[in-house]
C-alpha cells in the first residue's frame, strides 16, 4: 500500500494542529533547540527572539489555513 504525498501532508498538519509548539525555549527538544540557535545566529538575533518570531509565523499560517478550510467547506455546501 502506497501513501501519497497529500496523505503525509495531512497527517503532519493534523499532528501540528493537535500539538502546539512549546512557548519556552527550555521546553524544546534538543535537536529543535539546536536548529533555533543556529537560525538565530544566522539572523543575528537571540534564540528567544527567533523562537517568538517563528511561533508568530506559525500561528499566522495556521490561522490562514483554518480560514482557507472554512471557505472551502462553505463553497462545497
C-alpha positions as CSV (number, residue, x, y, z in Angstrom):
1,X,0.0,0.0,0.0
2,X,1.5,3.3,-1.1
3,X,0.9,6.5,0.8
4,X,0.7,9.6,-1.4
5,X,2.3,12.9,-0.5
6,X,-1.0,14.5,0.3
7,X,-1.8,11.9,2.9
8,X,1.6,12.6,4.6
9,X,0.9,16.3,4.5
10,X,-2.5,15.8,6.0
11,X,-1.0,13.7,8.8
12,X,1.7,16.2,9.5
13,X,-0.8,19.1,9.5
14,X,-3.1,17.2,11.9
15,X,-0.2,16.5,14.3
16,X,1.0,20.1,14.2
17,X,-2.6,21.4,14.9
18,X,-3.1,19.0,17.8
19,X,0.4,19.6,19.3
20,X,1.1,23.3,19.6
21,X,4.7,24.5,19.7
22,X,6.2,25.0,23.2
23,X,6.2,28.6,24.4
24,X,9.6,28.4,26.1
25,X,12.9,27.5,24.6
26,X,13.6,25.3,27.6
27,X,10.8,23.1,26.6
28,X,12.1,22.4,23.1
29,X,13.6,19.0,22.1
30,X,17.4,19.3,22.0
31,X,17.6,18.9,18.2
32,X,15.0,21.7,17.7
33,X,16.8,23.9,20.2
34,X,20.0,23.4,18.1
35,X,18.1,24.5,14.9
36,X,16.6,27.5,16.7
37,X,20.0,28.5,18.0
38,X,21.6,28.2,14.5
39,X,18.8,30.1,12.9
40,X,19.1,32.9,15.5
41,X,22.9,33.1,15.0
42,X,22.4,33.3,11.2
43,X,19.9,36.2,11.6
44,X,22.0,37.9,14.4
45,X,19.2,37.8,17.0
46,X,18.7,36.0,20.3
47,X,17.3,32.5,20.2
48,X,14.4,33.7,22.3
49,X,13.5,36.4,19.7
50,X,14.0,33.9,16.9
51,X,11.6,31.4,18.6
52,X,9.0,34.1,19.3
53,X,9.1,35.1,15.6
54,X,8.8,31.5,14.5
55,X,5.8,30.9,16.7
56,X,4.2,34.1,15.4
57,X,4.7,33.0,11.8
58,X,3.3,29.5,12.6
59,X,0.2,30.9,14.3
60,X,-0.4,33.2,11.3
61,X,0.0,30.3,8.9
62,X,-2.3,28.1,11.0
63,X,-4.9,30.8,11.1
64,X,-4.7,31.3,7.3
65,X,-5.1,27.5,6.8
66,X,-8.1,27.4,9.0
67,X,-9.7,30.3,7.1
68,X,-9.0,28.6,3.8
69,X,-10.5,25.4,5.0
70,X,-13.6,27.2,6.2
71,X,-14.0,28.9,2.9
72,X,-13.6,25.6,1.0
73,X,-16.1,23.9,3.3
74,X,-18.6,26.7,2.7
75,X,-18.1,26.6,-1.0
76,X,-18.8,22.8,-1.1
77,X,-22.3,23.3,0.5
